[in-house]
Amino acid sequence: MAQKKTPKPDSAFLLRLRAAFERNEGVEEKRMFGGSCFLVGGNMVCGVTGDDLLMVRVGPDAYDKFLSFPHTREMDFTKRPMKGFLYIDAPGVAADDDLTAWVDRGLTFVRTLPPKKPKKR
């Protein structure tokens, strides 16, 4: 059985993604989906897989629009498409402005959601 890759804590892409969130408050980084994800109010905005692939949550209403953008595809982490979530291939986030635009798209959607209640331990 092939072992899943997890991003190195200092991978160049993960560092770029962290930098794209620096100007935003209330962002939490968490290990999810075999990688590192960024959440606001407990809701996933985006993340990076072990293959340095960007995952971004754009929501169901904007999904088809953004799916038509270059270098995007369905996020099928579970082998089934997750409506409202996309993978962005490396060429689509090669420039910092493109990465920031995808982060902003994810933030725009997630800010419409109510914060999740913390889980009781």
C-alpha positions as CSV (number, residue, x, y, z in Angstrom):
1,M,0.0,0.0,0.0
2,A,1.4,3.4,-1.0
3,Q,2.0,5.8,1.8
4,K,0.3,9.2,1.5
5,K,2.6,12.2,1.3
6,T,2.2,14.9,3.9
7,P,3.6,18.4,3.2
8,K,6.9,19.3,4.9
9,P,6.3,22.0,7.5
10,D,8.7,24.2,5.6
11,S,7.8,23.3,2.0
12,A,8.1,26.3,-0.3
13,F,4.5,26.1,-1.2
14,L,3.2,25.8,2.3
15,L,5.4,28.9,3.3
16,R,3.8,30.8,0.4
17,L,0.3,29.8,1.5
18,R,1.1,30.9,5.1
19,A,2.3,34.2,3.8
20,A,-0.9,34.7,1.8
21,F,-2.8,34.5,5.1
22,E,-0.6,36.9,7.1
23,R,-2.8,39.9,6.6
24,N,-5.9,38.1,7.9
25,E,-6.8,37.7,11.5
26,G,-8.5,34.6,13.1
27,V,-6.8,32.1,10.8
28,E,-6.0,28.7,12.2
29,E,-3.7,26.1,10.6
30,K,-4.6,22.5,11.1
31,R,-3.6,19.1,9.8
32,M,-6.4,17.8,7.6
33,F,-6.9,15.9,4.3
34,G,-3.4,14.5,4.6
35,G,-2.0,18.1,4.5
36,S,-2.2,21.4,6.2
37,C,-5.4,23.4,6.0
38,F,-6.3,27.0,7.0
39,L,-9.6,27.7,8.8
40,V,-11.5,30.7,9.8
41,G,-14.2,30.2,12.5
42,G,-13.6,26.5,12.3
43,N,-14.4,26.4,8.6
44,M,-11.9,25.3,6.0
45,V,-10.8,28.0,3.6
46,C,-8.0,26.2,1.7
47,G,-5.1,23.9,2.2
48,V,-2.1,22.1,0.7
49,T,-1.7,18.4,0.1
50,G,1.5,16.4,0.4
51,D,2.0,16.9,-3.3
52,D,1.8,20.7,-2.9
53,L,-1.6,20.8,-4.5
54,L,-3.9,23.7,-3.5
55,M,-7.3,22.8,-2.1
56,V,-9.7,25.7,-2.0
57,R,-13.3,26.0,-0.8
58,V,-15.3,28.3,-3.0
59,G,-18.8,27.1,-2.1
60,P,-21.5,25.4,-4.1
61,D,-22.9,28.6,-5.8
62,A,-19.5,29.7,-7.3
63,Y,-18.3,26.1,-7.9
64,D,-19.1,25.8,-11.6
65,K,-17.8,29.3,-12.3
66,F,-14.4,28.6,-10.7
67,L,-14.3,25.1,-12.1
68,S,-14.1,26.6,-15.6
69,F,-10.9,28.6,-14.7
70,P,-7.6,27.3,-16.0
71,H,-5.8,24.7,-13.9
72,T,-8.8,23.9,-11.7
73,R,-10.4,20.5,-11.2
74,E,-12.9,18.8,-8.8
75,M,-11.6,18.0,-5.4
76,D,-12.0,14.3,-5.2
77,F,-10.1,13.5,-2.0
78,T,-12.6,10.8,-1.1
79,K,-12.7,9.5,-4.7
80,R,-16.0,11.4,-5.1
81,P,-16.2,15.1,-6.1
82,M,-16.7,17.4,-3.1
83,K,-19.1,20.1,-4.4
84,G,-17.8,23.5,-3.4
85,F,-14.2,22.5,-3.1
86,L,-11.5,22.6,-5.9
87,Y,-8.0,21.5,-6.5
88,I,-5.8,24.1,-8.2
89,D,-2.8,22.7,-10.1
90,A,0.6,24.2,-9.6
91,P,0.6,26.4,-12.8
92,G,-2.6,28.1,-11.5
93,V,-0.8,29.3,-8.3
94,A,2.7,29.8,-9.6
95,A,2.5,33.6,-9.2
96,D,1.9,35.0,-5.7
97,D,-0.9,37.2,-7.0
98,D,-2.7,34.0,-8.3
99,L,-2.3,32.3,-5.0
100,T,-3.6,35.3,-3.1
101,A,-6.6,35.5,-5.4
102,W,-7.5,31.9,-4.6
103,V,-7.0,32.5,-0.9
104,D,-9.3,35.5,-1.2
105,R,-12.0,33.5,-3.0
106,G,-11.9,30.9,-0.3
107,L,-12.1,33.6,2.4
108,T,-15.0,35.4,0.7
109,F,-17.0,32.2,0.8
110,V,-16.1,31.1,4.3
111,R,-16.9,34.5,5.8
112,T,-20.5,33.9,4.8
113,L,-20.7,30.8,7.1
114,P,-21.4,30.9,10.8
115,P,-18.5,29.9,13.0
116,K,-18.4,26.3,14.1
117,K,-18.9,25.6,17.8
118,P,-15.7,24.3,19.4
119,K,-15.9,20.5,20.0
120,K,-16.2,19.5,23.7
121,R,-13.4,17.4,24.9
